[in-house]
Amino acid sequence: MTLERARELLARQAAFGGGYQRNGARLVLAEVNREHGQGAVDTLIRELGLEATFGFAPGTRFEPPKPGRRET
């Protein structure tokens, strides 16, 4: 996923707010972390104000859910 595409998806998630969008944003950030590293994740969190919207702090590590395991 390109950083521009991640930015678009995260902006859309933030515009709606709420629990389901928070979960979707976490998944996008996990993919960004995997492909571009923690620095890119922190930049997106700051740039899009995701700390205020979803409570994501820069430095938080996002990882994809484990297969067969439900997120709570």
N, CA, C and O atoms as a Maestro MAE file, in Angstrom:
{
 s_m_m2io_version
 :::
 2.0.0
}

f_m_ct {
 s_m_title
 :::
 protein
 m_atom[288] {
  # First column is atom index #
  i_m_mmod_type
  r_m_x_coord
  r_m_y_coord
  r_m_z_coord
  i_m_residue_number
  s_m_chain_name
  s_m_pdb_residue_name
  s_m_pdb_atom_name
  i_m_atomic_number
  :::
  1 25 0.853 -1.173 0.000 1 A "MET " " N  " 7
  2 3 0.000 0.000 0.000 1 A "MET " " CA " 6
  3 2 0.901 1.239 0.000 1 A "MET " " C  " 6
  4 15 1.862 1.329 0.764 1 A "MET " " O  " 8
  5 25 0.570 2.173 -0.863 2 A "THR " " N  " 7
  6 3 1.346 3.415 -0.883 2 A "THR " " CA " 6
  7 2 0.943 4.285 0.307 2 A "THR " " C  " 6
  8 15 -0.137 4.124 0.874 2 A "THR " " O  " 8
  9 25 1.823 5.199 0.667 3 A "LEU " " N  " 7
  10 3 1.505 6.107 1.768 3 A "LEU " " CA " 6
  11 2 0.352 7.033 1.393 3 A "LEU " " C  " 6
  12 15 -0.450 7.406 2.249 3 A "LEU " " O  " 8
  13 25 0.268 7.403 0.125 4 A "GLU " " N  " 7
  14 3 -0.840 8.259 -0.324 4 A "GLU " " CA " 6
  15 2 -2.177 7.531 -0.173 4 A "GLU " " C  " 6
  16 15 -3.157 8.121 0.281 4 A "GLU " " O  " 8
  17 25 -2.219 6.256 -0.549 5 A "ARG " " N  " 7
  18 3 -3.451 5.469 -0.405 5 A "ARG " " CA " 6
  19 2 -3.805 5.306 1.078 5 A "ARG " " C  " 6
  20 15 -4.972 5.417 1.455 5 A "ARG " " O  " 8
  21 25 -2.811 5.047 1.902 6 A "ALA " " N  " 7
  22 3 -3.045 4.921 3.347 6 A "ALA " " CA " 6
  23 2 -3.599 6.226 3.900 6 A "ALA " " C  " 6
  24 15 -4.521 6.220 4.715 6 A "ALA " " O  " 8
  25 25 -3.036 7.344 3.457 7 A "ARG " " N  " 7
  26 3 -3.500 8.668 3.898 7 A "ARG " " CA " 6
  27 2 -4.974 8.865 3.539 7 A "ARG " " C  " 6
  28 15 -5.754 9.347 4.361 7 A "ARG " " O  " 8
  29 25 -5.355 8.494 2.318 8 A "GLU " " N  " 7
  30 3 -6.752 8.618 1.875 8 A "GLU " " CA " 6
  31 2 -7.678 7.766 2.732 8 A "GLU " " C  " 6
  32 15 -8.723 8.236 3.182 8 A "GLU " " O  " 8
  33 25 -7.293 6.506 2.956 9 A "LEU " " N  " 7
  34 3 -8.132 5.600 3.751 9 A "LEU " " CA " 6
  35 2 -8.263 6.086 5.193 9 A "LEU " " C  " 6
  36 15 -9.352 6.060 5.767 9 A "LEU " " O  " 8
  37 25 -7.156 6.526 5.770 10 A "LEU " " N  " 7
  38 3 -7.188 6.989 7.159 10 A "LEU " " CA " 6
  39 2 -7.996 8.277 7.303 10 A "LEU " " C  " 6
  40 15 -8.703 8.464 8.293 10 A "LEU " " O  " 8
  41 25 -7.890 9.154 6.324 11 A "ALA " " N  " 7
  42 3 -8.681 10.392 6.370 11 A "ALA " " CA " 6
  43 2 -10.166 10.063 6.328 11 A "ALA " " C  " 6
  44 15 -10.962 10.692 7.026 11 A "ALA " " O  " 8
  45 25 -10.539 9.095 5.525 12 A "ARG " " N  " 7
  46 3 -11.942 8.674 5.435 12 A "ARG " " CA " 6
  47 2 -12.401 8.061 6.757 12 A "ARG " " C  " 6
  48 15 -13.497 8.358 7.234 12 A "ARG " " O  " 8
  49 25 -11.566 7.208 7.346 13 A "GLN " " N  " 7
  50 3 -11.903 6.592 8.629 13 A "GLN " " CA " 6
  51 2 -12.077 7.664 9.710 13 A "GLN " " C  " 6
  52 15 -13.017 7.608 10.502 13 A "GLN " " O  " 8
  53 25 -11.173 8.631 9.736 14 A "ALA " " N  " 7
  54 3 -11.218 9.687 10.754 14 A "ALA " " CA " 6
  55 2 -12.444 10.573 10.584 14 A "ALA " " C  " 6
  56 15 -13.000 11.059 11.569 14 A "ALA " " O  " 8
  57 25 -12.867 10.784 9.342 15 A "ALA " " N  " 7
  58 3 -14.036 11.627 9.091 15 A "ALA " " CA " 6
  59 2 -15.299 11.020 9.697 15 A "ALA " " C  " 6
  60 15 -16.178 11.747 10.158 15 A "ALA " " O  " 8
  61 25 -15.391 9.708 9.697 16 A "PHE " " N  " 7
  62 3 -16.563 9.037 10.264 16 A "PHE " " CA " 6
  63 2 -16.443 8.833 11.767 16 A "PHE " " C  " 6
  64 15 -17.446 8.875 12.479 16 A "PHE " " O  " 8
  65 25 -15.215 8.610 12.264 17 A "GLY " " N  " 7
  66 3 -15.020 8.354 13.691 17 A "GLY " " CA " 6
  67 2 -15.712 7.065 14.105 17 A "GLY " " C  " 6
  68 15 -16.259 6.367 13.251 17 A "GLY " " O  " 8
  69 25 -15.703 6.737 15.364 18 A "GLY " " N  " 7
  70 3 -16.410 5.561 15.871 18 A "GLY " " CA " 6
  71 2 -15.546 4.315 15.949 18 A "GLY " " C  " 6
  72 15 -14.416 4.286 15.461 18 A "GLY " " O  " 8
  73 25 -16.103 3.290 16.573 19 A "GLY " " N  " 7
  74 3 -15.387 2.049 16.856 19 A "GLY " " CA " 6
  75 2 -14.987 1.241 15.642 19 A "GLY " " C  " 6
  76 15 -13.850 0.777 15.557 19 A "GLY " " O  " 8
  77 25 -15.898 1.063 14.700 20 A "TYR " " N  " 7
  78 3 -15.574 0.278 13.516 20 A "TYR " " CA " 6
  79 2 -14.496 0.972 12.693 20 A "TYR " " C  " 6
  80 15 -13.601 0.315 12.161 20 A "TYR " " O  " 8
  81 25 -14.573 2.289 12.587 21 A "GLN " " N  " 7
  82 3 -13.568 3.027 11.836 21 A "GLN " " CA " 6
  83 2 -12.221 2.981 12.552 21 A "GLN " " C  " 6
  84 15 -11.174 2.953 11.905 21 A "GLN " " O  " 8
  85 25 -12.244 2.975 13.867 22 A "ARG " " N  " 7
  86 3 -11.005 2.870 14.640 22 A "ARG " " CA " 6
  87 2 -10.313 1.547 14.329 22 A "ARG " " C  " 6
  88 15 -9.095 1.497 14.153 22 A "ARG " " O  " 8
  89 25 -11.099 0.485 14.263 23 A "ASN " " N  " 7
  90 3 -10.548 -0.827 13.940 23 A "ASN " " CA " 6
  91 2 -9.954 -0.837 12.540 23 A "ASN " " C  " 6
  92 15 -8.866 -1.372 12.332 23 A "ASN " " O  " 8
  93 25 -10.662 -0.247 11.573 24 A "GLY " " N  " 7
  94 3 -10.159 -0.167 10.213 24 A "GLY " " CA " 6
  95 2 -8.872 0.636 10.139 24 A "GLY " " C  " 6
  96 15 -7.950 0.274 9.408 24 A "GLY " " O  " 8
  97 25 -8.809 1.726 10.892 25 A "ALA " " N  " 7
  98 3 -7.610 2.555 10.919 25 A "ALA " " CA " 6
  99 2 -6.430 1.775 11.490 25 A "ALA " " C  " 6
  100 15 -5.304 1.911 11.011 25 A "ALA " " O  " 8
  101 25 -6.681 0.969 12.500 26 A "ARG " " N  " 7
  102 3 -5.627 0.136 13.092 26 A "ARG " " CA " 6
  103 2 -5.052 -0.819 12.051 26 A "ARG " " C  " 6
  104 15 -3.839 -1.020 11.986 26 A "ARG " " O  " 8
  105 25 -5.925 -1.404 11.239 27 A "LEU " " N  " 7
  106 3 -5.474 -2.339 10.206 27 A "LEU " " CA " 6
  107 2 -4.634 -1.623 9.143 27 A "LEU " " C  " 6
  108 15 -3.617 -2.148 8.690 27 A "LEU " " O  " 8
  109 25 -5.065 -0.433 8.754 28 A "VAL " " N  " 7
  110 3 -4.304 0.344 7.770 28 A "VAL " " CA " 6
  111 2 -2.931 0.688 8.346 28 A "VAL " " C  " 6
  112 15 -1.919 0.553 7.658 28 A "VAL " " O  " 8
  113 25 -2.892 1.127 9.592 29 A "LEU " " N  " 7
  114 3 -1.618 1.475 10.220 29 A "LEU " " CA " 6
  115 2 -0.707 0.258 10.383 29 A "LEU " " C  " 6
  116 15 0.513 0.387 10.289 29 A "LEU " " O  " 8
  117 25 -1.279 -0.909 10.625 30 A "ALA " " N  " 7
  118 3 -0.480 -2.139 10.700 30 A "ALA " " CA " 6
  119 2 0.174 -2.420 9.348 30 A "ALA " " C  " 6
  120 15 1.340 -2.811 9.291 30 A "ALA " " O  " 8
  121 25 -0.565 -2.223 8.272 31 A "GLU " " N  " 7
  122 3 -0.023 -2.438 6.928 31 A "GLU " " CA " 6
  123 2 1.066 -1.408 6.621 31 A "GLU " " C  " 6
  124 15 2.101 -1.751 6.049 31 A "GLU " " O  " 8
  125 25 0.837 -0.156 6.997 32 A "VAL " " N  " 7
  126 3 1.857 0.881 6.790 32 A "VAL " " CA " 6
  127 2 3.110 0.526 7.578 32 A "VAL " " C  " 6
  128 15 4.220 0.670 7.066 32 A "VAL " " O  " 8
  129 25 2.954 0.072 8.799 33 A "ASN " " N  " 7
  130 3 4.098 -0.310 9.620 33 A "ASN " " CA " 6
  131 2 4.887 -1.437 8.960 33 A "ASN " " C  " 6
  132 15 6.118 -1.411 8.936 33 A "ASN " " O  " 8
  133 25 4.186 -2.409 8.434 34 A "ARG " " N  " 7
  134 3 4.840 -3.550 7.791 34 A "ARG " " CA " 6
  135 2 5.625 -3.115 6.552 34 A "ARG " " C  " 6
  136 15 6.742 -3.581 6.331 34 A "ARG " " O  " 8
  137 25 5.046 -2.231 5.751 35 A "GLU " " N  " 7
  138 3 5.664 -1.858 4.485 35 A "GLU " " CA " 6
  139 2 6.620 -0.665 4.568 35 A "GLU " " C  " 6
  140 15 7.594 -0.595 3.818 35 A "GLU " " O  " 8
  141 25 6.342 0.274 5.480 36 A "HIS " " N  " 7
  142 3 7.103 1.524 5.500 36 A "HIS " " CA " 6
  143 2 7.767 1.835 6.833 36 A "HIS " " C  " 6
  144 15 8.604 2.736 6.901 36 A "HIS " " O  " 8
  145 25 7.421 1.119 7.891 37 A "GLY " " N  " 7
  146 3 8.062 1.304 9.184 37 A "GLY " " CA " 6
  147 2 7.318 2.237 10.130 37 A "GLY " " C  " 6
  148 15 6.354 2.908 9.761 37 A "GLY " " O  " 8
  149 25 7.807 2.249 11.362 38 A "GLN " " N  " 7
  150 3 7.162 3.005 12.436 38 A "GLN " " CA " 6
  151 2 7.182 4.509 12.189 38 A "GLN " " C  " 6
  152 15 6.243 5.206 12.573 38 A "GLN " " O  " 8
  153 25 8.220 5.011 11.562 39 A "GLY " " N  " 7
  154 3 8.299 6.444 11.285 39 A "GLY " " CA " 6
  155 2 7.141 6.917 10.423 39 A "GLY " " C  " 6
  156 15 6.585 7.990 10.659 39 A "GLY " " O  " 8
  157 25 6.775 6.120 9.426 40 A "ALA " " N  " 7
  158 3 5.655 6.480 8.553 40 A "ALA " " CA " 6
  159 2 4.344 6.448 9.329 40 A "ALA " " C  " 6
  160 15 3.478 7.297 9.117 40 A "ALA " " O  " 8
  161 25 4.193 5.482 10.222 41 A "VAL " " N  " 7
  162 3 2.984 5.389 11.056 41 A "VAL " " CA " 6
  163 2 2.868 6.638 11.934 41 A "VAL " " C  " 6
  164 15 1.804 7.254 12.005 41 A "VAL " " O  " 8
  165 25 3.949 7.004 12.591 42 A "ASP " " N  " 7
  166 3 3.939 8.174 13.474 42 A "ASP " " CA " 6
  167 2 3.616 9.450 12.699 42 A "ASP " " C  " 6
  168 15 2.878 10.307 13.184 42 A "ASP " " O  " 8
  169 25 4.173 9.571 11.492 43 A "THR " " N  " 7
  170 3 3.895 10.744 10.661 43 A "THR " " CA " 6
  171 2 2.415 10.828 10.323 43 A "THR " " C  " 6
  172 15 1.822 11.903 10.411 43 A "THR " " O  " 8
  173 25 1.809 9.711 9.938 44 A "LEU " " N  " 7
  174 3 0.383 9.717 9.601 44 A "LEU " " CA " 6
  175 2 -0.486 10.039 10.815 44 A "LEU " " C  " 6
  176 15 -1.479 10.757 10.697 44 A "LEU " " O  " 8
  177 25 -0.119 9.515 11.968 45 A "ILE " " N  " 7
  178 3 -0.878 9.797 13.193 45 A "ILE " " CA " 6
  179 2 -0.874 11.301 13.470 45 A "ILE " " C  " 6
  180 15 -1.914 11.888 13.767 45 A "ILE " " O  " 8
  181 25 0.289 11.907 13.370 46 A "ARG " " N  " 7
  182 3 0.392 13.351 13.628 46 A "ARG " " CA " 6
  183 2 -0.319 14.164 12.547 46 A "ARG " " C  " 6
  184 15 -1.091 15.077 12.839 46 A "ARG " " O  " 8
  185 25 -0.040 13.811 11.296 47 A "GLU " " N  " 7
  186 3 -0.572 14.564 10.155 47 A "GLU " " CA " 6
  187 2 -2.097 14.573 10.118 47 A "GLU " " C  " 6
  188 15 -2.712 15.593 9.806 47 A "GLU " " O  " 8
  189 25 -2.701 13.433 10.438 48 A "LEU " " N  " 7
  190 3 -4.156 13.302 10.340 48 A "LEU " " CA " 6
  191 2 -4.875 13.505 11.675 48 A "LEU " " C  " 6
  192 15 -6.098 13.390 11.742 48 A "LEU " " O  " 8
  193 25 -4.127 13.805 12.730 49 A "GLY " " N  " 7
  194 3 -4.742 14.042 14.032 49 A "GLY " " CA " 6
  195 2 -5.422 12.806 14.604 49 A "GLY " " C  " 6
  196 15 -6.473 12.908 15.237 49 A "GLY " " O  " 8
  197 25 -4.825 11.643 14.382 50 A "LEU " " N  " 7
  198 3 -5.453 10.399 14.830 50 A "LEU " " CA " 6
  199 2 -5.381 10.208 16.338 50 A "LEU " " C  " 6
  200 15 -6.095 9.374 16.894 50 A "LEU " " O  " 8
  201 25 -4.526 10.973 16.999 51 A "GLU " " N  " 7
  202 3 -4.483 10.895 18.465 51 A "GLU " " CA " 6
  203 2 -5.768 11.467 19.043 51 A "GLU " " C  " 6
  204 15 -6.345 10.894 19.967 51 A "GLU " " O  " 8
  205 25 -6.213 12.588 18.507 52 A "ALA " " N  " 7
  206 3 -7.451 13.207 18.995 52 A "ALA " " CA " 6
  207 2 -8.683 12.401 18.572 52 A "ALA " " C  " 6
  208 15 -9.643 12.289 19.335 52 A "ALA " " O  " 8
  209 25 -8.658 11.846 17.369 53 A "THR " " N  " 7
  210 3 -9.825 11.129 16.844 53 A "THR " " CA " 6
  211 2 -9.976 9.747 17.447 53 A "THR " " C  " 6
  212 15 -11.063 9.380 17.895 53 A "THR " " O  " 8
  213 25 -8.883 8.968 17.465 54 A "PHE " " N  " 7
  214 3 -8.956 7.571 17.893 54 A "PHE " " CA " 6
  215 2 -8.126 7.254 19.137 54 A "PHE " " C  " 6
  216 15 -8.209 6.144 19.663 54 A "PHE " " O  " 8
  217 25 -7.329 8.210 19.614 55 A "GLY " " N  " 7
  218 3 -6.475 7.953 20.770 55 A "GLY " " CA " 6
  219 2 -5.188 7.228 20.425 55 A "GLY " " C  " 6
  220 15 -4.544 6.666 21.311 55 A "GLY " " O  " 8
  221 25 -4.791 7.226 19.134 56 A "PHE " " N  " 7
  222 3 -3.541 6.588 18.720 56 A "PHE " " CA " 6
  223 2 -2.391 7.553 18.974 56 A "PHE " " C  " 6
  224 15 -2.371 8.651 18.418 56 A "PHE " " O  " 8
  225 25 -1.450 7.162 19.794 57 A "ALA " " N  " 7
  226 3 -0.298 8.004 20.096 57 A "ALA " " CA " 6
  227 2 0.874 7.618 19.196 57 A "ALA " " C  " 6
  228 15 1.067 6.439 18.899 57 A "ALA " " O  " 8
  229 25 1.654 8.606 18.763 58 A "PRO " " N  " 7
  230 3 2.871 8.268 18.035 58 A "PRO " " CA " 6
  231 2 3.721 7.321 18.882 58 A "PRO " " C  " 6
  232 15 3.810 7.473 20.100 58 A "PRO " " O  " 8
  233 25 4.337 6.355 18.232 59 A "GLY " " N  " 7
  234 3 5.125 5.349 18.939 59 A "GLY " " CA " 6
  235 2 4.366 4.063 19.204 59 A "GLY " " C  " 6
  236 15 4.972 3.042 19.529 59 A "GLY " " O  " 8
  237 25 3.034 4.097 19.069 60 A "THR " " N  " 7
  238 3 2.237 2.888 19.248 60 A "THR " " CA " 6
  239 2 2.508 1.945 18.094 60 A "THR " " C  " 6
  240 15 2.487 2.353 16.933 60 A "THR " " O  " 8
  241 25 2.764 0.679 18.410 61 A "ARG " " N  " 7
  242 3 3.015 -0.318 17.367 61 A "ARG " " CA " 6
  243 2 1.699 -0.992 16.987 61 A "ARG " " C  " 6
  244 15 0.965 -1.486 17.843 61 A "ARG " " O  " 8
  245 25 1.425 -0.999 15.709 62 A "PHE " " N  " 7
  246 3 0.212 -1.634 15.193 62 A "PHE " " CA " 6
  247 2 0.627 -2.883 14.436 62 A "PHE " " C  " 6
  248 15 1.503 -2.836 13.573 62 A "PHE " " O  " 8
  249 25 -0.004 -3.996 14.764 63 A "GLU " " N  " 7
  250 3 0.290 -5.260 14.110 63 A "GLU " " CA " 6
  251 2 -1.015 -5.868 13.631 63 A "GLU " " C  " 6
  252 15 -2.062 -5.673 14.249 63 A "GLU " " O  " 8
  253 25 -0.951 -6.614 12.517 64 A "PRO " " N  " 7
  254 3 -2.179 -7.251 12.026 64 A "PRO " " CA " 6
  255 2 -2.661 -8.294 13.024 64 A "PRO " " C  " 6
  256 15 -1.858 -8.852 13.772 64 A "PRO " " O  " 8
  257 25 -3.966 -8.566 13.043 65 A "PRO " " N  " 7
  258 3 -4.473 -9.584 13.968 65 A "PRO " " CA " 6
  259 2 -3.908 -10.952 13.611 65 A "PRO " " C  " 6
  260 15 -3.643 -11.251 12.447 65 A "PRO " " O  " 8
  261 25 -3.733 -11.758 14.618 66 A "LYS " " N  " 7
  262 3 -3.235 -13.127 14.423 66 A "LYS " " CA " 6
  263 2 -4.355 -13.974 13.806 66 A "LYS " " C  " 6
  264 15 -5.519 -13.819 14.176 66 A "LYS " " O  " 8
  265 25 -4.015 -14.865 12.874 67 A "PRO " " N  " 7
  266 3 -5.051 -15.733 12.280 67 A "PRO " " CA " 6
  267 2 -5.735 -16.578 13.359 67 A "PRO " " C  " 6
  268 15 -5.085 -17.115 14.257 67 A "PRO " " O  " 8
  269 25 -7.047 -16.679 13.248 68 A "GLY " " N  " 7
  270 3 -7.806 -17.478 14.200 68 A "GLY " " CA " 6
  271 2 -8.057 -16.828 15.532 68 A "GLY " " C  " 6
  272 15 -8.583 -17.466 16.444 68 A "GLY " " O  " 8
  273 25 -7.692 -15.574 15.665 69 A "ARG " " N  " 7
  274 3 -7.848 -14.857 16.932 69 A "ARG " " CA " 6
  275 2 -8.679 -13.611 16.709 69 A "ARG " " C  " 6
  276 15 -8.437 -12.866 15.759 69 A "ARG " " O  " 8
  277 25 -9.645 -13.376 17.562 70 A "ARG " " N  " 7
  278 3 -10.500 -12.194 17.445 70 A "ARG " " CA " 6
  279 2 -9.922 -11.063 18.262 70 A "ARG " " C  " 6
  280 15 -9.451 -11.258 19.382 70 A "ARG " " O  " 8
  281 25 -9.967 -9.850 17.672 71 A "GLU " " N  " 7
  282 3 -9.551 -8.657 18.399 71 A "GLU " " CA " 6
  283 2 -10.670 -8.232 19.343 71 A "GLU " " C  " 6
  284 15 -11.847 -8.353 19.003 71 A "GLU " " O  " 8
  285 25 -10.316 -7.740 20.514 72 A "THR " " N  " 7
  286 3 -11.330 -7.246 21.453 72 A "THR " " CA " 6
  287 2 -11.125 -5.799 21.743 72 A "THR " " C  " 6
  288 15 -11.883 -5.211 22.514 72 A "THR " " O  " 8
  :::
 }
 m_bond[287] {
  # First column is bond index #
  i_m_from
  i_m_to
  i_m_order
  :::
  1 1 2 1
  2 2 3 1
  3 3 4 2
  4 3 5 1
  5 5 6 1
  6 6 7 1
  7 7 8 2
  8 7 9 1
  9 9 10 1
  10 10 11 1
  11 11 12 2
  12 11 13 1
  13 13 14 1
  14 14 15 1
  15 15 16 2
  16 15 17 1
  17 17 18 1
  18 18 19 1
  19 19 20 2
  20 19 21 1
  21 21 22 1
  22 22 23 1
  23 23 24 2
  24 23 25 1
  25 25 26 1
  26 26 27 1
  27 27 28 2
  28 27 29 1
  29 29 30 1
  30 30 31 1
  31 31 32 2
  32 31 33 1
  33 33 34 1
  34 34 35 1
  35 35 36 2
  36 35 37 1
  37 37 38 1
  38 38 39 1
  39 39 40 2
  40 39 41 1
  41 41 42 1
  42 42 43 1
  43 43 44 2
  44 43 45 1
  45 45 46 1
  46 46 47 1
  47 47 48 2
  48 47 49 1
  49 49 50 1
  50 50 51 1
  51 51 52 2
  52 51 53 1
  53 53 54 1
  54 54 55 1
  55 55 56 2
  56 55 57 1
  57 57 58 1
  58 58 59 1
  59 59 60 2
  60 59 61 1
  61 61 62 1
  62 62 63 1
  63 63 64 2
  64 63 65 1
  65 65 66 1
  66 66 67 1
  67 67 68 2
  68 67 69 1
  69 69 70 1
  70 70 71 1
  71 71 72 2
  72 71 73 1
  73 73 74 1
  74 74 75 1
  75 75 76 2
  76 75 77 1
  77 77 78 1
  78 78 79 1
  79 79 80 2
  80 79 81 1
  81 81 82 1
  82 82 83 1
  83 83 84 2
  84 83 85 1
  85 85 86 1
  86 86 87 1
  87 87 88 2
  88 87 89 1
  89 89 90 1
  90 90 91 1
  91 91 92 2
  92 91 93 1
  93 93 94 1
  94 94 95 1
  95 95 96 2
  96 95 97 1
  97 97 98 1
  98 98 99 1
  99 99 100 2
  100 99 101 1
  101 101 102 1
  102 102 103 1
  103 103 104 2
  104 103 105 1
  105 105 106 1
  106 106 107 1
  107 107 108 2
  108 107 109 1
  109 109 110 1
  110 110 111 1
  111 111 112 2
  112 111 113 1
  113 113 114 1
  114 114 115 1
  115 115 116 2
  116 115 117 1
  117 117 118 1
  118 118 119 1
  119 119 120 2
  120 119 121 1
  121 121 122 1
  122 122 123 1
  123 123 124 2
  124 123 125 1
  125 125 126 1
  126 126 127 1
  127 127 128 2
  128 127 129 1
  129 129 130 1
  130 130 131 1
  131 131 132 2
  132 131 133 1
  133 133 134 1
  134 134 135 1
  135 135 136 2
  136 135 137 1
  137 137 138 1
  138 138 139 1
  139 139 140 2
  140 139 141 1
  141 141 142 1
  142 142 143 1
  143 143 144 2
  144 143 145 1
  145 145 146 1
  146 146 147 1
  147 147 148 2
  148 147 149 1
  149 149 150 1
  150 150 151 1
  151 151 152 2
  152 151 153 1
  153 153 154 1
  154 154 155 1
  155 155 156 2
  156 155 157 1
  157 157 158 1
  158 158 159 1
  159 159 160 2
  160 159 161 1
  161 161 162 1
  162 162 163 1
  163 163 164 2
  164 163 165 1
  165 165 166 1
  166 166 167 1
  167 167 168 2
  168 167 169 1
  169 169 170 1
  170 170 171 1
  171 171 172 2
  172 171 173 1
  173 173 174 1
  174 174 175 1
  175 175 176 2
  176 175 177 1
  177 177 178 1
  178 178 179 1
  179 179 180 2
  180 179 181 1
  181 181 182 1
  182 182 183 1
  183 183 184 2
  184 183 185 1
  185 185 186 1
  186 186 187 1
  187 187 188 2
  188 187 189 1
  189 189 190 1
  190 190 191 1
  191 191 192 2
  192 191 193 1
  193 193 194 1
  194 194 195 1
  195 195 196 2
  196 195 197 1
  197 197 198 1
  198 198 199 1
  199 199 200 2
  200 199 201 1
  201 201 202 1
  202 202 203 1
  203 203 204 2
  204 203 205 1
  205 205 206 1
  206 206 207 1
  207 207 208 2
  208 207 209 1
  209 209 210 1
  210 210 211 1
  211 211 212 2
  212 211 213 1
  213 213 214 1
  214 214 215 1
  215 215 216 2
  216 215 217 1
  217 217 218 1
  218 218 219 1
  219 219 220 2
  220 219 221 1
  221 221 222 1
  222 222 223 1
  223 223 224 2
  224 223 225 1
  225 225 226 1
  226 226 227 1
  227 227 228 2
  228 227 229 1
  229 229 230 1
  230 230 231 1
  231 231 232 2
  232 231 233 1
  233 233 234 1
  234 234 235 1
  235 235 236 2
  236 235 237 1
  237 237 238 1
  238 238 239 1
  239 239 240 2
  240 239 241 1
  241 241 242 1
  242 242 243 1
  243 243 244 2
  244 243 245 1
  245 245 246 1
  246 246 247 1
  247 247 248 2
  248 247 249 1
  249 249 250 1
  250 250 251 1
  251 251 252 2
  252 251 253 1
  253 253 254 1
  254 254 255 1
  255 255 256 2
  256 255 257 1
  257 257 258 1
  258 258 259 1
  259 259 260 2
  260 259 261 1
  261 261 262 1
  262 262 263 1
  263 263 264 2
  264 263 265 1
  265 265 266 1
  266 266 267 1
  267 267 268 2
  268 267 269 1
  269 269 270 1
  270 270 271 1
  271 271 272 2
  272 271 273 1
  273 273 274 1
  274 274 275 1
  275 275 276 2
  276 275 277 1
  277 277 278 1
  278 278 279 1
  279 279 280 2
  280 279 281 1
  281 281 282 1
  282 282 283 1
  283 283 284 2
  284 283 285 1
  285 285 286 1
  286 286 287 1
  287 287 288 2
  :::
 }
}
